[in-house]
Amino acid sequence: MASNFWTSTHFKELKDPEEINVIHPLDAQRGISVEDFRLIKLHMSNYISKLAQHIKIRQRVVATAVTYMRRVYTRKSLTEYEPRLVAPTCLYLACKAEESVVHAKILVFYIKKLYADEKFRYEIKDILEMEMKILEALNFYLVVFHPYRSMPEFLQDSGNNDTSMTHLTWGLVNDTYRMDLILIHPPYLITLACIYIAYVYKEKDIRTWFEELSVDMNIVKNIAMEILDFYENHRMFTEERVHAAFNKLATNP
């Protein structure tokens, strides 16, 4: 794995915000809106997490899998790349990339356990075939840097000795994978945005420390606002709306 973010393929793969939620023509023909697209990606991010919990896979692998899934859909359509197959396959690929190997048959066992619909109870051959398609869609770029990496050092440097602050920041970072932030921003800025939110929530003044970092606070605050907006709007992401979005995918244009 690359050790320097700025020379990595992850850095080269960063997108502008307007490049992220672009609806593929094949999906547009089925009436998929930007809101539908976001809902489906959020649902599949949650599905990856749920699958990983059953298999006892660590959070870093989950984060890598979600990043792969979200990257795929900056290039490929939901129509051609069925999300309910792409998501578990991204988890399978992330396990390999993060040296936390899980056998495909175990993955398939839990897929069948979680999905009642026979149509989405995939077999090993389905996972392996989709794995090759995903590798091509990712241009074989598998390196992902995560906000977790810089979090302990930043928290220590900020003078934090509060365990609850660490847990809060960790939880915030986990939730950023329910959005597309990892595709847009360098991971350390996401970390700083989460620390910023945590300190504000705990009513602790951290302005001097941020001034000493010499980072662009406008970017940090904008990322923080995106995270807070997600929490504000999250209650509107109902199962009914998710099902409605998937039903559009199932229709012929």
Stockholm file with secondary structure:
# STOCKHOLM 1.0

chainA/1-253         MASNFWTSTHFKELKDPEEINVIHPLDAQRGISVEDFRLIKLHMSNYISKLAQHIKIRQRVVATAVTYMRRVYTRKSLTEYEPRLVAPTCLYLACKAEESVVHAKILVFYIKKLYADEKFRYEIKDILEMEMKILEALNFYLVVFHPYRSMPEFLQDSGNNDTSMTHLTWGLVNDTYRMDLILIHPPYLITLACIYIAYVYKEKDIRTWFEELSVDMNIVKNIAMEILDFYENHRMFTEERVHAAFNKLATNP
#=GR chainA/1-253 SS CCSCGGGSHHHHHCCCGGGTSCCCHHHHTTTCCHHHHHHHHHHHHHHHHHHHHHHTCCHHHHHHHHHHHHHHTTTSCTTTSCHHHHHHHHHHHHHHHTTCCCCHHHHHHHHHHHCCSGGGCCCHHHHHHHHHHHHHHTTTCCCCCCGGGTHHHHHHHTTCCCHHHHHHHHHHHHHGGGTTHHHHSCHHHHHHHHHHHHHHHTTCCCHHHHHHHTCCHHHHHHHHHHHHHHHHHGGGCCHHHHHHHHHHHHSCC
#=GC SS_cons         CCSCGGGSHHHHHCCCGGGTSCCCHHHHTTTCCHHHHHHHHHHHHHHHHHHHHHHTCCHHHHHHHHHHHHHHTTTSCTTTSCHHHHHHHHHHHHHHHTTCCCCHHHHHHHHHHHCCSGGGCCCHHHHHHHHHHHHHHTTTCCCCCCGGGTHHHHHHHTTCCCHHHHHHHHHHHHHGGGTTHHHHSCHHHHHHHHHHHHHHHTTCCCHHHHHHHTCCHHHHHHHHHHHHHHHHHGGGCCHHHHHHHHHHHHSCC
//
